[in-house]
Amino acid sequence: MSLLQDFKNITCFVFDMDGVLTDGKVLLVQNNIQARQMNVKDGLGLQMALKNGYRVIVISGGNSIEARNRLKKLGLKEVYLGVQNKLQLLSKIVAKDKLIWNEILFMGDDLPDFSSMKKVGISCCPSDAVIEIKNISKYISPYKGGDGCVRDVLEKSLKAQGRWNFENSNVSSF
């Protein structure tokens, strides 16, 4: 089966946060505040997927209220933060909701994503992922984490399925 065919079969996207939705850097500022940044193009891609009926899940070991608020503002309802075992949580979701592993795309960048990525239909990573993750990825985005890699895989999947309809889509990257 070709990678394009794999993209055509995707119904559910799962993303790590730090290093995928963000560049993986944490800005340390006064009063113990840790700041992250997200790419607005990724945000628009997430909204396009949701508007087209795809399931979008974020599973992260990090726990940022600001990141959760940003993702909720974009329309994501399934944001799991502070997760120690991503595969265990994803397996529960798959079983509970009768999802099909081969129809799931998981994008991760580092070792905590490894086990989950080995189970799904398409394992993807940003161009700056660690080598162990690159070695198991069916698709390596040319974009770095936090720099459009999420938009890249969302757009590929939606276009492959003829669902990249941006005219009259009523989405906003903010």
C-alpha positions as YAML, in Angstrom:
chain: A
units: angstrom
residues:
- id: 1
  name: MET
  ca: [0.00, 0.00, 0.00]
- id: 2
  name: SER
  ca: [1.33, 3.45, -0.89]
- id: 3
  name: LEU
  ca: [1.71, 6.28, 1.58]
- id: 4
  name: LEU
  ca: [-0.88, 8.29, -0.37]
- id: 5
  name: GLN
  ca: [-3.37, 5.45, 0.13]
- id: 6
  name: ASP
  ca: [-2.54, 5.43, 3.85]
- id: 7
  name: PHE
  ca: [-3.33, 9.17, 4.01]
- id: 8
  name: LYS
  ca: [-6.65, 8.49, 2.28]
- id: 9
  name: ASN
  ca: [-7.64, 6.11, 5.09]
- id: 10
  name: ILE
  ca: [-7.06, 8.48, 8.02]
- id: 11
  name: THR
  ca: [-10.09, 9.36, 10.17]
- id: 12
  name: CYS
  ca: [-8.31, 10.34, 13.40]
- id: 13
  name: PHE
  ca: [-5.25, 12.49, 14.09]
- id: 14
  name: VAL
  ca: [-3.25, 12.27, 17.30]
- id: 15
  name: PHE
  ca: [-0.57, 14.85, 18.05]
- id: 16
  name: ASP
  ca: [2.03, 15.27, 20.74]
- id: 17
  name: MET
  ca: [2.33, 18.86, 21.91]
- id: 18
  name: ASP
  ca: [5.90, 19.80, 22.80]
- id: 19
  name: GLY
  ca: [8.11, 19.34, 19.76]
- id: 20
  name: VAL
  ca: [5.15, 18.84, 17.40]
- id: 21
  name: LEU
  ca: [2.54, 21.55, 18.02]
- id: 22
  name: THR
  ca: [5.31, 23.67, 19.54]
- id: 23
  name: ASP
  ca: [9.00, 23.91, 18.69]
- id: 24
  name: GLY
  ca: [9.83, 22.06, 21.90]
- id: 25
  name: LYS
  ca: [11.46, 25.07, 23.49]
- id: 26
  name: VAL
  ca: [10.28, 26.45, 26.81]
- id: 27
  name: LEU
  ca: [10.89, 30.13, 27.45]
- id: 28
  name: LEU
  ca: [11.57, 30.70, 31.14]
- id: 29
  name: VAL
  ca: [10.41, 34.09, 32.38]
- id: 30
  name: GLN
  ca: [9.97, 35.69, 35.80]
- id: 31
  name: ASN
  ca: [7.57, 34.23, 38.38]
- id: 32
  name: ASN
  ca: [8.24, 30.64, 37.21]
- id: 33
  name: ILE
  ca: [6.25, 31.19, 34.01]
- id: 34
  name: GLN
  ca: [7.09, 28.83, 31.16]
- id: 35
  name: ALA
  ca: [5.97, 30.03, 27.74]
- id: 36
  name: ARG
  ca: [5.52, 28.04, 24.52]
- id: 37
  name: GLN
  ca: [4.53, 29.17, 21.06]
- id: 38
  name: MET
  ca: [2.31, 27.54, 18.45]
- id: 39
  name: ASN
  ca: [2.11, 28.11, 14.73]
- id: 40
  name: VAL
  ca: [-1.13, 29.74, 13.50]
- id: 41
  name: LYS
  ca: [-0.96, 27.72, 10.27]
- id: 42
  name: ASP
  ca: [-1.10, 24.54, 12.35]
- id: 43
  name: GLY
  ca: [-4.09, 26.06, 14.17]
- id: 44
  name: LEU
  ca: [-5.95, 26.66, 10.92]
- id: 45
  name: GLY
  ca: [-5.17, 23.12, 9.78]
- id: 46
  name: LEU
  ca: [-6.56, 21.72, 13.04]
- id: 47
  name: GLN
  ca: [-9.76, 23.70, 12.55]
- id: 48
  name: MET
  ca: [-10.08, 22.48, 8.95]
- id: 49
  name: ALA
  ca: [-9.79, 18.87, 10.12]
- id: 50
  name: LEU
  ca: [-12.40, 19.38, 12.82]
- id: 51
  name: LYS
  ca: [-14.80, 21.17, 10.44]
- id: 52
  name: ASN
  ca: [-14.49, 18.20, 8.07]
- id: 53
  name: GLY
  ca: [-15.50, 15.74, 10.77]
- id: 54
  name: TYR
  ca: [-12.11, 14.27, 11.64]
- id: 55
  name: ARG
  ca: [-11.26, 13.33, 15.16]
- id: 56
  name: VAL
  ca: [-8.29, 15.29, 16.53]
- id: 57
  name: ILE
  ca: [-6.63, 14.31, 19.79]
- id: 58
  name: VAL
  ca: [-3.67, 15.86, 21.60]
- id: 59
  name: ILE
  ca: [-1.78, 13.66, 24.06]
- id: 60
  name: SER
  ca: [1.14, 15.23, 25.88]
- id: 61
  name: GLY
  ca: [3.33, 14.61, 28.88]
- id: 62
  name: GLY
  ca: [3.49, 18.37, 29.34]
- id: 63
  name: ASN
  ca: [0.86, 20.20, 31.30]
- id: 64
  name: SER
  ca: [0.35, 23.79, 30.18]
- id: 65
  name: ILE
  ca: [-2.94, 25.52, 30.96]
- id: 66
  name: GLU
  ca: [-2.17, 28.11, 28.29]
- id: 67
  name: ALA
  ca: [-1.61, 25.43, 25.65]
- id: 68
  name: ARG
  ca: [-4.84, 23.70, 26.68]
- id: 69
  name: ASN
  ca: [-6.72, 27.00, 26.41]
- id: 70
  name: ARG
  ca: [-5.26, 27.65, 22.94]
- id: 71
  name: LEU
  ca: [-6.26, 24.19, 21.70]
- id: 72
  name: LYS
  ca: [-9.75, 24.51, 23.20]
- id: 73
  name: LYS
  ca: [-10.13, 27.91, 21.50]
- id: 74
  name: LEU
  ca: [-9.33, 26.20, 18.20]
- id: 75
  name: GLY
  ca: [-12.17, 23.74, 18.87]
- id: 76
  name: LEU
  ca: [-10.31, 20.68, 20.14]
- id: 77
  name: LYS
  ca: [-12.30, 18.77, 22.71]
- id: 78
  name: GLU
  ca: [-9.84, 15.95, 23.36]
- id: 79
  name: VAL
  ca: [-6.73, 17.42, 24.96]
- id: 80
  name: TYR
  ca: [-4.96, 15.10, 27.38]
- id: 81
  name: LEU
  ca: [-2.07, 16.70, 29.25]
- id: 82
  name: GLY
  ca: [0.26, 15.33, 31.92]
- id: 83
  name: VAL
  ca: [0.01, 11.84, 30.40]
- id: 84
  name: GLN
  ca: [2.68, 9.40, 31.58]
- id: 85
  name: ASN
  ca: [1.81, 6.50, 29.25]
- id: 86
  name: LYS
  ca: [0.49, 7.68, 25.89]
- id: 87
  name: LEU
  ca: [-0.07, 4.20, 24.44]
- id: 88
  name: GLN
  ca: [-2.13, 3.14, 27.44]
- id: 89
  name: LEU
  ca: [-4.40, 6.20, 27.10]
- id: 90
  name: LEU
  ca: [-4.69, 5.87, 23.32]
- id: 91
  name: SER
  ca: [-5.50, 2.15, 23.65]
- id: 92
  name: LYS
  ca: [-8.34, 2.99, 26.05]
- id: 93
  name: ILE
  ca: [-9.72, 5.60, 23.63]
- id: 94
  name: VAL
  ca: [-9.47, 3.17, 20.68]
- id: 95
  name: ALA
  ca: [-11.27, 0.40, 22.61]
- id: 96
  name: LYS
  ca: [-13.95, 2.67, 24.11]
- id: 97
  name: ASP
  ca: [-14.81, 4.39, 20.83]
- id: 98
  name: LYS
  ca: [-14.15, 1.39, 18.55]
- id: 99
  name: LEU
  ca: [-11.56, 3.24, 16.49]
- id: 100
  name: ILE
  ca: [-9.47, 1.39, 13.91]
- id: 101
  name: TRP
  ca: [-5.70, 1.57, 14.50]
- id: 102
  name: ASN
  ca: [-4.93, 1.71, 10.75]
- id: 103
  name: GLU
  ca: [-7.10, 4.82, 10.41]
- id: 104
  name: ILE
  ca: [-5.10, 6.76, 13.01]
- id: 105
  name: LEU
  ca: [-2.22, 9.11, 12.23]
- id: 106
  name: PHE
  ca: [0.08, 9.81, 15.17]
- id: 107
  name: MET
  ca: [2.69, 12.57, 14.99]
- id: 108
  name: GLY
  ca: [5.35, 12.56, 17.65]
- id: 109
  name: ASP
  ca: [8.93, 13.71, 18.00]
- id: 110
  name: ASP
  ca: [10.58, 11.96, 20.93]
- id: 111
  name: LEU
  ca: [10.83, 8.69, 22.84]
- id: 112
  name: PRO
  ca: [7.56, 8.97, 24.85]
- id: 113
  name: ASP
  ca: [5.73, 8.77, 21.48]
- id: 114
  name: PHE
  ca: [7.55, 5.64, 20.24]
- id: 115
  name: SER
  ca: [5.12, 2.90, 21.40]
- id: 116
  name: SER
  ca: [2.02, 4.72, 20.19]
- id: 117
  name: MET
  ca: [3.59, 5.45, 16.83]
- id: 118
  name: LYS
  ca: [4.35, 1.77, 16.26]
- id: 119
  name: LYS
  ca: [0.63, 0.86, 16.64]
- id: 120
  name: VAL
  ca: [-1.05, 3.33, 14.27]
- id: 121
  name: GLY
  ca: [-1.67, 3.36, 10.52]
- id: 122
  name: ILE
  ca: [0.62, 6.28, 9.81]
- id: 123
  name: SER
  ca: [3.41, 7.33, 12.13]
- id: 124
  name: CYS
  ca: [4.72, 10.80, 11.33]
- id: 125
  name: CYS
  ca: [7.26, 13.16, 12.77]
- id: 126
  name: PRO
  ca: [8.65, 16.65, 12.24]
- id: 127
  name: SER
  ca: [12.01, 17.02, 10.50]
- id: 128
  name: ASP
  ca: [13.74, 17.71, 13.82]
- id: 129
  name: ALA
  ca: [12.50, 14.60, 15.65]
- id: 130
  name: VAL
  ca: [14.98, 12.30, 17.38]
- id: 131
  name: ILE
  ca: [16.51, 9.55, 15.26]
- id: 132
  name: GLU
  ca: [14.59, 6.71, 16.94]
- id: 133
  name: ILE
  ca: [11.32, 8.36, 15.97]
- id: 134
  name: LYS
  ca: [12.49, 9.12, 12.44]
- id: 135
  name: ASN
  ca: [13.44, 5.47, 12.01]
- id: 136
  name: ILE
  ca: [9.86, 4.26, 12.68]
- id: 137
  name: SER
  ca: [8.04, 7.07, 10.87]
- id: 138
  name: LYS
  ca: [6.25, 6.31, 7.62]
- id: 139
  name: TYR
  ca: [6.35, 10.04, 6.86]
- id: 140
  name: ILE
  ca: [8.84, 12.67, 7.97]
- id: 141
  name: SER
  ca: [7.53, 16.18, 7.42]
- id: 142
  name: PRO
  ca: [9.96, 18.65, 5.87]
- id: 143
  name: TYR
  ca: [8.81, 21.08, 8.57]
- id: 144
  name: LYS
  ca: [10.13, 21.28, 12.12]
- id: 145
  name: GLY
  ca: [8.00, 20.96, 15.24]
- id: 146
  name: GLY
  ca: [6.00, 24.13, 15.84]
- id: 147
  name: ASP
  ca: [6.82, 25.29, 12.32]
- id: 148
  name: GLY
  ca: [4.01, 23.82, 10.23]
- id: 149
  name: CYS
  ca: [4.52, 20.04, 10.49]
- id: 150
  name: VAL
  ca: [0.98, 19.58, 11.85]
- id: 151
  name: ARG
  ca: [-0.53, 21.57, 9.00]
- id: 152
  name: ASP
  ca: [1.56, 19.51, 6.57]
- id: 153
  name: VAL
  ca: [0.07, 16.13, 7.59]
- id: 154
  name: LEU
  ca: [-3.45, 17.50, 8.03]
- id: 155
  name: GLU
  ca: [-3.38, 19.08, 4.59]
- id: 156
  name: LYS
  ca: [-1.95, 15.92, 2.98]
- id: 157
  name: SER
  ca: [-4.70, 13.78, 4.47]
- id: 158
  name: LEU
  ca: [-7.56, 16.15, 3.68]
- id: 159
  name: LYS
  ca: [-6.32, 16.70, 0.12]
- id: 160
  name: ALA
  ca: [-5.87, 12.95, -0.42]
- id: 161
  name: GLN
  ca: [-9.51, 12.51, 0.60]
- id: 162
  name: GLY
  ca: [-10.77, 15.47, -1.46]
- id: 163
  name: ARG
  ca: [-11.79, 17.33, 1.71]
- id: 164
  name: TRP
  ca: [-9.42, 20.32, 1.67]
- id: 165
  name: ASN
  ca: [-12.25, 22.77, 1.04]
- id: 166
  name: PHE
  ca: [-11.01, 26.11, 2.29]
- id: 167
  name: GLU
  ca: [-13.57, 28.28, 0.51]
- id: 168
  name: ASN
  ca: [-16.41, 29.23, 2.84]
- id: 169
  name: SER
  ca: [-14.82, 27.16, 5.60]
- id: 170
  name: ASN
  ca: [-15.31, 29.75, 8.37]
- id: 171
  name: VAL
  ca: [-12.06, 29.01, 10.12]
- id: 172
  name: SER
  ca: [-9.65, 31.39, 11.75]
- id: 173
  name: SER
  ca: [-6.02, 30.81, 12.63]
- id: 174
  name: PHE
  ca: [-6.50, 32.80, 15.82]
...
